[in-house]
Amino acid sequence: MPPTPGRWLSSLRRLVHTDDATSLDTTLLPVIDEALASRILDLAIRIGETMLVVGAPANEVTLTIVRVCGAYGLDPVHVDVTYNSITIAHSRPGASHPTTLLRVVRGSVPDHAKLQRLQALVTEITGGLALDDAIARCRAIRRLPFRYRPAIVIASQATLAAGVAIMFGANWLALVLSFIAAALAATTQYVMARARVPYFFAQIAGGFVLTVVAALSPLLQYTGIEAAAAIRPSVIVASGIVLMLAGLTVVGAAQDAIDGFALTATGRILELTTQTLGVVLGILAGLETVRVIGLGMSPPSNALPLGPVVFQFVGAAVIAVAVAVFNGAGARIIVVSAALSLVAWAGYVAATGLGFEVAAASGVGAFIGSFVGIVVAYRLHVPSVAITTAAILPLVPGAAVFRGLLGIVESGDDPAVLMTGVTTLAGAATIGIALAVGASLGIYLGQPVRATLSSVTRVRARARG
C-alpha cells in the first residue's frame, strides 16, 4: 500500500521537530524534606545577617547565601537583601507553598575579625562541611565578643587623629592635643552609646567636644611652651573630623548602588547624610560657643598644607592601622591594611604630581587601593571591605570640611567669605564622591581578576592532586 500524503507529511515533521511524547520527565524528586530545607535556609540567612551587620556589602551577602544553600543541595534560592532585613525563599518540587524565612538586621557594627571567620566558614561549607557542624560553628562565631576592649578602641580612635596630624606635619604638642581631643570625643560617643542615645546626637556631641578642645589649644602659649606658638587648631579639628567620618559607609553605599541594590544603597546614603550632618552641627555649635566666649578662630584663606612626603606616608599607615584595630581586625588584616594604605597614598601622590586636581587624585588613589586590595584579599584570605576601608581613609577631606564650616560661621556680613566656605564644602563633597566612585570602580574591575586567580588556583590544585 503506497504511503499517503499525510504519512509523508508526518515523516517530514519528525525529521524537523522532536516528538513531544519522547521528552523525558525532568522533575526533581524531593530528596530534601521541608524540615531539612528550613535548617539549611536558617543557617544561610543567619550567616548573611551577621555578614551584613559587620560590614559586608549586600551583593556579597546575597552570593554567600546562595553558595551556602547550593552546597547543601538547595537550589534555586531567592534572596532579597534590604537595608534592615533579609528574606530568603525556596520552592521544593511538589510543595504547595515555598519555604520562606525573614531576618531583621538591627544596626551595623563593623567587626572585620568576625567577618573573616564567617568567610572561612563559608569556604569550609562549600568544601563539604556537615550541616550540623556548620550550624554549631555559625552559632559560636555569632556569639564571639568584640576582639578589643573599649579602652583599646578609644585609644585606636585617638591614634587615628594623631595619624592625620602627622600627615599635616604637626609638631609634637599638636600631636598630643590631637590625640587628647579625639580621645575625649570618642569617650563622649562611647558613653552616649552605652546610654542608648541615637548615634546622630553622639556625632553632634563628639564634634562639639572636639571643636571646643581645639579652640582652647592656643591658650597653651601662656604656659611658655615653645611648641605652643606653632599650634594650628584647624589641624586638631580636621583630625577629629576624619575620625568621626571613619565609620561611615561611603564605599558600601556606592557599591550597593552600582550592584543594583537600590533600597540598601538608599538606606546607607541616608544614614551617611544624617551622621555627617550630626558632625557638621556639632562643629557649628562648638564654633559658635567659642566665638561667644571670645576664642573664635579665623578662617584660613588657603587649604591646610600637608607635611613632608615621608610624614604623609607614615601618617597614612598609622591611620590604616588605627582603623583596622577599632574595626576589630586581627594581625593579618592590620598588616595588609597598613601596606595597602601606602599603595593608595602613593597613587594619590603620583596623580597630584602629574597635575591632577585633588578630587581626581583622590579618586585615583582610591581606585588603586581598592583594586589591589580586592586581589590581595583573595590571596591572603582577608575580607576585601576591611582592607579597602582602611586604605582609602587617609584620603578623606577632613581639613576641607572644617575650613568650609569655619568660613560659613565666621563670615558675618561678608558674602565673599561665605561663598568661599560654601565652595570649600562643595569641593569636599566632590572629593568624597570621587573616593566612593574610585573605590567602587576598583572593586568592580578587581572582581574578574580575583575570579581568574581563583580558577587558576583550583586548576593547579586539581593538577597536583
C-alpha positions as CSV (number, residue, x, y, z in Angstrom):
1,M,0.0,0.0,0.0
2,P,1.7,3.3,-1.1
3,P,2.2,5.9,1.6
4,T,-0.4,8.6,1.8
5,P,0.4,12.3,1.7
6,G,-0.5,12.5,5.4
7,R,2.1,9.9,6.3
8,W,4.7,11.7,4.2
9,L,4.0,14.9,6.0
10,S,4.2,13.2,9.3
11,S,7.6,11.7,8.5
12,L,8.9,15.1,7.3
13,R,7.6,16.6,10.5
14,R,9.6,14.1,12.6
15,L,12.7,15.0,10.7
16,V,12.3,18.6,11.7
17,H,10.6,18.6,15.1
18,T,11.1,16.4,18.2
19,D,8.3,14.2,19.3
20,D,6.7,15.5,22.5
21,A,5.9,12.0,23.6
22,T,9.7,11.2,23.7
23,S,10.5,14.1,26.1
24,L,11.9,13.0,29.4
25,D,10.3,13.8,32.8
26,T,13.0,16.1,34.4
27,T,11.0,16.9,37.6
28,L,13.4,16.8,40.5
29,L,12.5,14.3,43.2
30,P,12.0,16.0,46.6
31,V,15.1,14.4,48.3
32,I,15.2,17.3,50.8
33,D,12.1,17.5,53.0
34,E,10.7,20.7,54.5
35,A,12.4,20.3,57.9
36,L,15.9,19.9,56.3
37,A,15.2,22.8,53.9
38,S,14.3,25.0,56.8
39,R,17.5,24.2,58.7
40,I,19.6,24.9,55.6
41,L,17.8,28.2,54.9
42,D,18.1,29.2,58.6
43,L,21.9,28.6,58.6
44,A,22.3,30.6,55.3
45,I,20.2,33.5,56.4
46,R,22.0,33.7,59.8
47,I,25.4,33.8,58.1
48,G,24.1,36.5,55.7
49,E,22.6,38.6,58.5
50,T,25.8,38.5,60.5
51,M,27.9,39.5,57.5
52,L,25.6,42.4,56.7
53,V,25.8,43.6,60.4
54,V,29.6,43.5,60.5
55,G,30.0,45.5,57.2
56,A,29.8,43.3,54.2
57,P,28.1,44.7,51.0
58,A,24.6,43.5,50.0
59,N,25.8,41.7,46.9
60,E,28.4,39.7,48.8
61,V,25.8,38.7,51.3
62,T,23.4,37.6,48.6
63,L,26.1,35.5,46.9
64,T,27.1,33.9,50.2
65,I,23.6,32.9,51.0
66,V,23.2,31.3,47.6
67,R,26.5,29.5,47.9
68,V,25.7,28.1,51.3
69,C,22.3,26.8,50.2
70,G,23.8,25.3,47.0
71,A,26.4,23.5,49.0
72,Y,23.7,21.5,50.7
73,G,21.6,20.9,47.5
74,L,19.1,23.7,47.9
75,D,18.7,25.3,44.5
76,P,17.3,27.6,43.3
77,V,17.0,30.0,46.2
78,H,15.5,33.5,46.0
79,V,17.2,36.1,48.2
80,D,16.2,39.7,48.9
81,V,18.5,41.9,50.9
82,T,17.4,45.4,52.0
83,Y,18.9,47.9,54.4
84,N,17.4,46.3,57.6
85,S,16.1,42.8,56.6
86,I,16.9,39.7,54.6
87,T,14.3,37.5,53.0
88,I,15.1,34.0,51.6
89,A,12.7,31.6,49.9
90,H,12.9,28.1,48.3
91,S,10.2,26.2,46.4
92,R,10.5,22.5,46.7
93,P,9.2,20.3,43.8
94,G,5.7,19.3,44.6
95,A,5.3,21.5,47.6
96,S,2.1,23.5,47.9
97,H,3.9,26.6,49.2
98,P,7.5,27.9,49.3
99,T,9.6,27.8,52.4
100,T,10.3,31.5,53.3
101,L,12.4,32.9,56.1
102,L,13.0,36.5,57.2
103,R,15.6,38.1,59.4
104,V,15.6,41.7,60.7
105,V,19.0,43.3,60.7
106,R,19.4,45.6,63.7
107,G,22.1,48.1,63.4
108,S,25.6,47.9,61.9
109,V,28.7,47.3,64.0
110,P,31.9,46.7,61.9
111,D,33.8,43.6,63.1
112,H,36.2,42.5,60.5
113,A,37.6,39.6,62.5
114,K,34.2,38.1,62.7
115,L,33.7,38.7,59.0
116,Q,36.9,36.9,58.3
117,R,35.8,33.9,60.4
118,L,32.4,33.8,58.5
119,Q,34.2,33.8,55.2
120,A,36.4,30.9,56.3
121,L,33.3,29.0,57.5
122,V,31.6,29.5,54.1
123,T,34.8,28.1,52.4
124,E,34.6,25.0,54.6
125,I,30.9,24.6,53.8
126,T,31.5,24.7,50.1
127,G,34.3,22.2,50.7
128,G,31.9,19.6,52.3
129,L,31.4,20.6,56.0
130,A,28.5,18.7,57.5
131,L,25.3,20.7,58.2
132,D,25.3,20.1,61.9
133,D,28.9,21.1,62.3
134,A,28.3,24.2,60.2
135,I,25.3,25.2,62.4
136,A,27.4,24.8,65.5
137,R,30.3,26.8,64.1
138,C,28.0,29.6,62.9
139,R,26.4,29.8,66.4
140,A,29.9,30.0,68.0
141,I,31.0,32.8,65.6
142,R,27.9,34.8,66.2
143,R,28.4,34.7,69.9
144,L,32.0,35.9,69.8
145,P,32.6,39.2,71.6
146,F,34.4,42.1,70.0
147,R,38.1,41.4,69.9
148,Y,39.3,44.6,71.7
149,R,38.2,46.2,74.9
150,P,36.6,49.7,74.9
151,A,39.8,51.4,76.2
152,I,41.8,49.9,73.3
153,V,39.1,51.0,70.8
154,I,39.2,54.6,72.1
155,A,43.0,54.7,72.1
156,S,43.0,53.5,68.5
157,Q,40.5,56.2,67.5
158,A,42.7,58.8,69.1
159,T,45.7,57.4,67.3
160,L,43.8,57.8,64.0
161,A,43.5,61.5,64.8
162,A,47.2,61.7,65.6
163,G,47.9,60.0,62.3
164,V,46.1,62.7,60.4
165,A,48.1,65.4,62.4
166,I,51.3,63.6,61.3
167,M,50.2,63.9,57.6
168,F,49.9,67.7,58.1
169,G,53.4,67.9,59.6
170,A,52.2,68.9,63.1
171,N,54.7,69.3,65.9
172,W,54.8,67.0,69.0
173,L,52.5,69.2,71.0
174,A,49.8,69.3,68.2
175,L,50.1,65.5,68.0
176,V,49.4,65.2,71.7
177,L,46.5,67.7,71.6
178,S,45.0,65.9,68.6
179,F,45.2,62.6,70.5
180,I,43.6,64.1,73.6
181,A,40.8,65.9,71.7
182,A,39.9,62.8,69.7
183,A,40.1,60.6,72.8
184,L,37.6,62.9,74.6
185,A,35.3,63.0,71.6
186,A,35.5,59.1,71.3
187,T,34.9,58.7,75.0
188,T,31.8,61.0,74.8
189,Q,30.4,59.0,72.0
190,Y,31.1,55.7,73.8
191,V,29.3,57.0,77.0
192,M,26.3,58.1,74.9
193,A,26.2,54.8,73.1
194,R,26.1,53.0,76.4
195,A,23.2,55.2,77.4
196,R,21.5,54.1,74.1
197,V,21.5,57.7,72.7
198,P,20.9,57.7,68.9
199,Y,24.2,57.9,67.0
200,F,23.1,61.2,65.4
201,F,23.3,63.0,68.7
202,A,26.6,61.2,69.6
203,Q,28.1,62.7,66.4
204,I,26.9,66.2,67.5
205,A,28.4,65.8,70.9
206,G,31.7,64.4,69.5
207,G,32.0,67.3,67.1
208,F,31.2,69.8,69.8
209,V,33.8,68.5,72.2
210,L,36.5,68.3,69.5
211,T,35.9,71.9,68.4
212,V,36.0,73.3,71.9
213,V,39.2,71.5,72.8
214,A,40.8,72.7,69.6
215,A,39.7,76.3,70.3
216,L,41.3,76.2,73.7
217,S,44.6,74.9,72.5
218,P,46.1,78.4,71.7
219,L,45.9,79.2,75.4
220,L,48.9,77.0,75.9
221,Q,51.0,79.9,74.6
222,Y,50.8,81.5,78.0
223,T,52.5,78.4,79.6
224,G,55.8,79.3,77.9
225,I,56.0,76.0,76.0
226,E,57.9,76.9,72.8
227,A,55.9,74.4,70.6
228,A,52.6,76.1,71.5
229,A,53.3,79.0,69.3
230,A,53.1,76.9,66.1
231,I,49.8,75.0,67.0
232,R,47.1,75.2,64.3
233,P,43.7,74.5,65.8
234,S,42.4,73.6,62.3
235,V,44.7,70.6,62.2
236,I,43.2,69.3,65.5
237,V,39.6,69.7,64.3
238,A,40.4,68.2,60.9
239,S,42.0,65.2,62.6
240,G,38.9,64.6,64.6
241,I,36.6,65.0,61.6
242,V,38.4,62.2,59.8
243,L,37.8,60.1,62.9
244,M,34.1,60.7,63.1
245,L,33.7,60.1,59.4
246,A,35.7,56.9,59.6
247,G,32.8,54.6,60.3
248,L,30.6,55.9,57.6
249,T,29.7,53.6,54.7
250,V,30.5,55.8,51.7
251,V,32.1,53.0,49.7
252,G,29.5,50.4,50.8
253,A,26.6,52.7,49.7
254,A,28.2,53.4,46.3
255,Q,28.9,49.7,45.8
256,D,25.3,48.7,46.7
257,A,24.0,51.3,44.2
258,I,26.3,50.0,41.4
259,D,25.4,46.4,42.2
260,G,21.7,47.2,41.8
261,F,20.6,47.1,45.5
262,A,18.9,50.5,45.3
263,L,16.9,50.2,48.6
264,T,20.0,49.2,50.6
265,A,22.1,51.9,48.9
266,T,19.4,54.5,49.7
267,G,19.3,53.5,53.3
268,R,23.0,53.7,53.7
269,I,23.2,57.0,51.9
270,L,20.5,58.4,54.1
271,E,22.4,57.2,57.2
272,L,25.6,58.7,55.8
273,T,23.9,62.0,55.3
274,T,22.3,62.1,58.7
275,Q,25.5,61.2,60.6
276,T,27.6,63.7,58.6
277,L,25.0,66.3,59.3
278,G,25.5,65.4,63.0
279,V,29.2,66.1,62.8
280,V,28.5,69.4,61.0
281,L,26.0,70.5,63.6
282,G,28.4,69.6,66.4
283,I,31.2,71.6,64.9
284,L,29.0,74.6,64.2
285,A,27.8,74.5,67.8
286,G,31.3,74.4,69.0
287,L,32.5,77.2,66.8
288,E,29.6,79.4,67.9
289,T,30.3,78.6,71.6
290,V,33.9,79.5,71.4
291,R,33.0,82.7,69.5
292,V,30.7,83.8,72.2
293,I,33.4,83.3,74.9
294,G,35.9,85.2,72.8
295,L,38.0,82.4,71.5
296,G,36.8,82.4,67.9
297,M,39.0,81.0,65.2
298,S,39.6,83.0,62.0
299,P,39.0,81.0,58.8
300,P,42.2,80.2,56.9
301,S,42.4,81.7,53.4
302,N,44.2,78.7,51.9
303,A,43.9,74.9,52.2
304,L,46.0,73.4,55.0
305,P,49.3,72.2,53.6
306,L,50.4,68.7,54.0
307,G,53.7,67.9,55.7
308,P,56.8,66.3,54.0
309,V,56.1,63.3,51.8
310,V,57.7,60.9,54.3
311,F,55.4,62.2,57.1
312,Q,52.4,61.7,54.7
313,F,53.2,58.0,54.2
314,V,53.8,57.5,57.9
315,G,50.5,59.2,58.8
316,A,48.6,57.1,56.2
317,A,50.0,53.9,57.7
318,V,49.1,55.0,61.2
319,I,45.6,55.8,60.2
320,A,45.1,52.5,58.4
321,V,46.4,50.5,61.5
322,A,44.1,52.5,63.8
323,V,41.1,51.9,61.6
324,A,41.8,48.2,61.4
325,V,42.1,48.0,65.2
326,F,38.8,49.8,66.1
327,N,37.0,47.7,63.4
328,G,38.1,44.6,65.3
329,A,40.6,43.3,62.8
330,G,43.3,40.7,63.5
331,A,47.0,40.9,63.0
332,R,46.9,39.9,59.3
333,I,44.3,42.5,58.4
334,I,46.2,45.2,60.2
335,V,49.4,44.5,58.4
336,V,47.7,44.2,55.0
337,S,45.8,47.4,55.7
338,A,48.9,49.4,56.5
339,A,50.7,48.2,53.3
340,L,47.6,48.9,51.2
341,S,47.3,52.5,52.6
342,L,50.8,53.2,51.4
343,V,49.8,51.9,47.9
344,A,46.7,54.1,47.8
345,W,48.6,57.2,49.1
346,A,51.3,56.6,46.5
347,G,48.6,56.6,43.8
348,Y,47.4,59.9,45.2
349,V,50.9,61.5,45.3
350,A,51.6,60.3,41.8
351,A,48.4,61.7,40.4
352,T,48.9,65.1,42.0
353,G,52.4,65.1,40.6
354,L,51.0,64.6,37.1
355,G,48.8,67.6,37.6
356,F,45.5,66.1,38.7
357,E,43.2,68.1,40.9
358,V,42.7,67.0,44.5
359,A,39.4,65.3,43.8
360,A,40.6,63.4,40.7
361,A,43.8,62.4,42.5
362,S,41.8,61.1,45.5
363,G,39.7,59.0,43.1
364,V,42.9,57.6,41.5
365,G,44.3,56.7,44.9
366,A,41.0,55.1,46.0
367,F,40.9,53.1,42.7
368,I,44.4,51.8,43.0
369,G,43.9,50.9,46.7
370,S,40.6,49.1,46.2
371,F,41.8,47.3,43.0
372,V,45.0,46.0,44.6
373,G,43.0,45.3,47.8
374,I,40.4,43.0,46.3
375,V,43.1,40.9,44.6
376,V,45.3,40.8,47.7
377,A,42.3,39.9,49.9
378,Y,41.7,36.7,47.9
379,R,45.3,35.7,48.0
380,L,45.7,36.3,51.8
381,H,42.1,35.3,52.8
382,V,41.1,38.6,54.4
383,P,37.9,40.5,53.8
384,S,38.2,43.0,51.0
385,V,35.9,45.5,52.6
386,A,38.2,45.6,55.7
387,I,41.5,46.5,54.0
388,T,39.8,48.7,51.4
389,T,38.2,50.9,54.0
390,A,41.5,51.3,55.9
391,A,43.4,52.1,52.8
392,I,41.3,55.0,51.5
393,L,40.5,56.6,54.8
394,P,43.7,58.9,54.7
395,L,42.2,60.5,51.6
396,V,39.0,61.7,53.5
397,P,38.9,65.5,53.2
398,G,38.6,66.4,56.9
399,A,40.5,69.7,56.6
400,A,38.4,70.9,53.8
401,V,35.2,70.2,55.7
402,F,36.3,72.1,58.7
403,R,37.7,75.0,56.6
404,G,34.3,75.3,54.8
405,L,32.3,75.2,58.1
406,L,34.6,77.7,59.7
407,G,34.3,80.1,56.8
408,I,30.5,79.9,57.0
409,V,30.4,80.6,60.8
410,E,32.9,83.4,60.8
411,S,31.7,85.1,57.6
412,G,29.4,87.5,59.3
413,D,28.2,90.1,56.8
414,D,31.0,89.3,54.3
415,P,29.5,87.5,51.4
416,A,32.9,86.7,49.9
417,V,33.9,84.7,53.0
418,L,30.6,82.9,53.0
419,M,30.9,81.9,49.3
420,T,34.4,80.7,50.0
421,G,33.1,78.5,52.8
422,V,30.3,77.1,50.6
423,T,32.7,76.5,47.7
424,T,35.1,74.7,50.0
425,L,32.4,72.4,51.4
426,A,31.3,71.6,47.8
427,G,34.9,70.7,47.0
428,A,35.0,68.4,50.0
429,A,31.8,66.7,48.8
430,T,33.3,66.3,45.4
431,I,36.3,64.5,46.9
432,G,34.0,62.2,48.9
433,I,32.1,61.3,45.7
434,A,35.4,60.7,43.9
435,L,36.6,58.4,46.7
436,A,33.4,56.4,46.5
437,V,33.5,56.1,42.7
438,G,37.2,55.3,42.6
439,A,36.9,52.6,45.3
440,S,33.8,51.1,43.7
441,L,35.4,51.0,40.3
442,G,38.5,49.3,41.7
443,I,36.3,46.7,43.3
444,Y,34.2,46.2,40.2
445,L,37.3,45.7,37.9
446,G,39.1,43.7,40.5
447,Q,36.4,41.0,40.9
448,P,37.1,39.4,37.4
449,V,40.8,39.3,38.2
450,R,40.1,37.7,41.5
451,A,37.8,35.2,39.9
452,T,40.5,34.4,37.3
453,L,43.1,33.8,40.0
454,S,40.6,31.6,41.9
455,S,40.1,29.5,38.8
456,V,43.8,29.2,38.1
457,T,44.4,28.1,41.7
458,R,41.7,25.4,41.5
459,V,43.1,24.1,38.3
460,R,46.7,23.9,39.8
461,A,45.4,22.2,42.9
462,R,43.5,19.7,40.8
463,A,46.6,19.0,38.7
464,R,48.7,18.4,41.8
465,G,46.0,16.1,43.1
